[in-house]
Amino acid sequence: MCSATEWSKLDPNQTTSTYVQNLIAQAEDDNDAARELDKLFNTKRIEFGTAGLRARMQPGASGMNDLIVIQTAQGLAKYVLDANKDNTFIKAVVGYDHRSTSKFNLSSRQFAIYTKLVFEQAGIECILLDGYVATPILAFAVRHLKASVGVMITASHNPKQDDGYKVYRNDGCQIRPPVDEEIAQTIIKKENLKPWIDYGARLQQLKSSSDDQECYGLSNSMQTKQIEDAYFASIKASGLVTYDMNNGSTTSLPKFAYTAMHGVGTPYAKRSFEVFNLPPLCIVPSQEKPDANFPTVPFPNPEEKGALDEAMSFSIENNCDIVLANDPDADRLGVAEYKKEDGHWTVFTGDQIATLLGCWLWESIGKNSDQPVAMLASTVSSKMLGAVAHFTLRKH
């Protein structure tokens, strides 16, 4: 593990590097600075957990920061190269959400840019998706592009101070044992802990030579749109769309409220309803747009107690029957149903939602399919889409 001094020299982020240098200078005479330095550096290095990394955005070996991301990307790139020695063409795809902290000048976008630079330095073609994307889009893109690996920069439903690094295999699924441990061991090899090039200088060069303020010319908006179009086209072609609003009455349909919980899900939720031929969603305006401060939810997880309170209040005011909620990266679903007769809310658990989805999937296409149930389940590209269709048909 690097000492604080070594860390500050390797760190390409001027803000976090200077912060550490100032702590070092103050530590002899300032107990608070000494304790902060100890907390950041005399701790265990961040390890792979839920399909990758997840921690507070801060300098040091246990935080999410630019140096940790570069080291992780270098180890991951080396692992991918070693695992695909017989493959003459290796590809990676990277997506990111809106997580950021101005205090340390850290963000998902910056982590994604560094990841792309590392992969390209390793000789791996890397597609950086343009703008904030939902995690299911990244997972789909891995298979759609026949990539060897995918990375989604997000802390999912963690508190606002966190960020994360989700890694996907070529099957579009998150890494699982023993692959996670194998990648972790590759990351901590000496040759992968030291940056291969001066990535900070490379980033500054890109910033000065590009008019694109989002990803400095590294992302491709047209290719990203094509991937998103293919994602929704695959859903439409899957047989899961079972209701046609133009040929049926809408008077008995439930009215849906939707919250993105200050995440990236709103445009995908709207498009999902269009694909499923459903009436437009009622969007909770206070939680509609990405906001890294998550001002109305202390813990942006739709399964947490109280997380749906704002959406429930909005639903009652707007005569909605059902609340649909995504976590910030839109791969987790919350559902609640309002019984107007007695003013009672039923908040469904994850197990209950999965059971209802499985039942709907079987009733909709499973009975007449010759595919195994597991194969059918894999065609559901988003848990939210299935839930929307199921609950609509159940009410209709």
N, C-alpha and C positions, 0 to 999 in steps of 0.2 A: 504494500500500500504506500502511496506517495505521502511524504510529509507535506505540511502546509506550504512550505517554501517551494518545494518541487512542484506542487500542484499549481501554485500561482504562476510559475514559469511556463507550464505546459498549457494552461487554460487559454483558449483563444478569445474568451469573452473579457473585454477590458473592464466591464463593470464588476463581475465576480472576482476577477484576478486582483483588482485594486482593493476590493472589500477585504479579501484575505490578507493582502499585504498590510493594510491598515491595522487589522486585528493583530498580526504578528508584531507590528511596531508598538502597539499599545499594551500588549499582554503582560509585559514585565511590571507595569505600574497600575494596571487597571484589571481588577478581578473579574469584572463583567466581560471584558474582552478575552481574558484567559479562559473563562468558562465557555464562551461562545466558540472559541477556537478548538477547545477540547471536544465540545459537542459535535463540531463539524468534521473533525479529523481523527479523533481517537475512538472511532466507532467502526462497526463492521461494514464492509463494502456492500452496497446495494446488490441484492441477488435476484435472480429470476424467480418470480412467484406465479401470478395468474397470467400465464402465457407470455411473460416478459418482465418488464420493470414497472414499478409504480411507487412514487415517493414524492415528498415535498420538493418544490422547485427551490434549490439553494445550492451554494457551493459545497464541495466536500465529497467524500467517497460514498456517503450514504444518501445523497440527494440526487435529484434530476437536474442536470446542468449540461452545458455544451460539451465539456470534456468527457463526462460519463457517456454521453450519447455517441461521441466520436469513437471512444474506446469500444463501446458495445457494437457499433456498426462495423468497426474493423474486425472484431472477433467474429461477428455474424457473417461478414463477407468471406472471411477465410474459411469458415465452416462450410458455407455454401459451395465455395470453389472445391474444397476437398471432397464434399459429398456428391459432386457432379463432375467428376474427372472425365467421365465418358461422354459428357454432354458438351458439344462444341459451341453451343449458344445458350448462355445463361442470362436470365432476365429477372429483374426485381421491380416491385411496384410499391410506392410509398404514398400514404395519405396522412392528413393531419386535421385536428379540430382547432378550436379557438382558445385553448388554455394559454395563459400568459401571466407574467408578473413584471410590472414595471420596475420594482425595487431592484431586481437583479438582471433586467433585460433578458429574460428567458421566455421562450414561447414554443408551442408545438410547431409552428411554422418554421422557426429557426432550427429546431431539432430535425425536422423533415429535410430541410435544405442541406444540413450537414450530412445527414444519412445518404442523400443522393450523391453528394460530393465524394464520400467515402467509397460507395459502391462503384462509382465511375473510376476512381483512383485504382480500385482493385480489378478493373477491366470488365465489370458487370454492367450491362445496359440497365438503366434505371429510369422508370417512368414515375415522375412526381405528379400526382393528381393536383389539379388546379383549384385553389380555394378550399374552404372547409368542406369536408365530405363526411357522410355517415359511415360508421364502421362496416355495416353490411355491404356498402359499395366497394370498399377496399377488399373485403373477403371475396366478393364476386369478381373483382378485377383480376385477382391472382389466377383464378381458373380461366377467365375469359381471355387473358393475355398469355396463358400458358407460362406463367412466371414460376421460377423456382422458389421464390420467397416473397412475402409481403410484410410490410411494416405499417402499422397504424399508430400515429402519435396521439395519444389520448389518455386521460386518467379516468375515462368512463364516468362512473357515478361517484367518484371520490370527492372530497372537499375541494374548494376552489384553489387552495395553495398547492395542490398536487398536479403532477403530470405523469404520463406513462408511455410505455413502449411495447405495444402488442406485436408479436411475431406470428406470421402465418406460413404454413407449409404450402407446397404446390397443389394440395387438394383443397385449398381455401379454408382449411380449419386451423385453429390456433395450435401452436406446438404443444406437445404433451410428452410425458416421460417415455423414454430416456433422453429424447432430443433436447429438452430444455437444459438438462445437466451437461450434455455434451457441448452445447453452445456456450454455457457458462464457463466451462473449463477452457474453451478456446479463447474467450474474451480476456481472461486473466493471464494469458501467456505474455511474457515480457515484450515480445515484438509487436503485440497488438495494443498494449497499454500506452505506448509512446506514439503520438500522432505521426502518421507516415509522411505528411507534408504540413506546411503551415496553412491550416484550413482557415484560420482567421484572416490571413492575408488574401487568400483566394476569395473569400466572401467579400472582403472590401473591394477587391478588383471587380467582382461581378456587380456590386452596388454602384460603383462609379461608372460602369460601362453600359448599364441597362436603364431604360425608361420604365420598365416594369417594376413597380414598387412592391408587388406581392411576393414573387419568387425570383425576381431578377432574371427573367427569361428562362428559368430552369423547368418550369411547368408547361403543360400544353393544354390550353382550355378546350380546343376542339376535340382532342383525344379524350379528355375527361367527359365531355358531353356525350361522345359516342359510347363510352362505357356505361354512363348512366342510362342512356337510351336503350342499350342492350339489356341492362338489368331489368328495366320495366317491361321490355318486349318479351323477355324470358318468362316473366310472371304472367303476362297476358296469354302467352302460348302454352302455359302449363296445364290448363284445364281448371285452374282454381277460380277463375272469374265466372261465377254462376248466377249473377243477377244482372238484368238489363233494365235500367231505370226508364228507358224509353218505351219498354213494353210492359211495364207493371206500374201499379199504383205506389206513390210515395207517401200517401197519407198515413199508412201504418208503420212506416219506418221510424226507428228511434232517431233522435236528434243527438249528434255527437259533438262534444267539446274536446278540443285537443290542446295539450301543452307540451312544448319542447323543453320545458324546464331550463330556459336560458341556453339551450344547446343548439345543435345544427339540424334538428329533425324537421322543422316546419315545411320546407319545400318538398321534402320526400313524403311527408304525410299527406300533403295536398295532392301530390301526383299519384300517390297510392289510391286515394279515393277516386280520382279520375279514371285510373286503370280499372278499378272495380265497379265503374259505372254508378257511383254513389253520389248523393247530394253533397255539396261542399261542406267542409268542416267548419265549426265555429271555433276560431282560434282564440286562446286566452291571450289578450294583447300584452299584458305585463310580462309574459314569459315567452313571447314569440321569437325574439331575435337572439342570436348568440351574444352572450355577455359573460366575460370571464370572471366577473365579480359575483355572479349569481345572487343578485340583491334581494330576491324574495324567498330564497330557500337556503337555509344554513347548510343543508346536506342534500345535494341534488340527486337523490335516489328515489324514484317513484314508489319504492317499496317501504321507505321509511315512514314512520308515523308522522302525520302532519304535512307530508310533502305535497299532498294533493289538495290541501285546504283552499288554496287560492283558486284552483281549477273548479273545485266543488262550488264555491261561492259564485263564480262566474256562471257555472252551469245552471244554478237555481235562478239567477237573474235573467238568464237567456233561455229558460225553459228547455234545457237539454236533459237527456235521459242518461247518457253514458259519458264518462270521462275516459279518454285515452291519453296516456302520458308516456313519453320516452325519456330515458336518461340523456345526458348531454351529448353522447356520441351516437344515440339512436339505435342501440342494439339491445336495449332492455325495455320491457313494456310493463306499464301499470294500467289496470282497468278498474273502474268503479261504476256501479249502476245506482241510479236514484229512483226510489219508489215514491212517486208523487202523492200516493194515497195517504201515507203516514209519515212522509219526510225522512225515510230511513235510507242510509247509504250502505251498499254492500261493496266492500273493497276486496277484490279477488286476490288470492295468493298466487305465487308463481306456479305452484303445483296445480291449482284449479284452472288457471289459464291454459297450461299445457294439456290438461285433460280435455278441456273444451275444444282446444285446437285439434287434438288427436281425433276426437269424436267427429268434429266437422270435416276434417280431412278424409276420414273414412266414409262418411255419409256422402260427401261431395264427389270424390273420384275413386276412393279406395275399393269400393265394392266391385266396380267394373274394370279394375286394372289387374294386369298380370304381373305387375312389379311388386317386389317385397315392400312391406310397410316402411322399412327404413329408407328405401330408395324414394318412396313417395314423400317422406318427410324432408328429404334433402332438396326437394323441388320448391319448398316454401322458402323463398329468398328473404323474407322478413317476417318475424313473429308478429309484428304489428299488422301486416297485410292480412294474414290468416285470421287474426282476432277481429279485425274490422268486418271481414266477410262473414265470419261465423256469427257474431253478435247481431249483425244486420239481418241475416237469414233467420236467426232464432226468433227475432222480434216480428218478422214479416209474416 
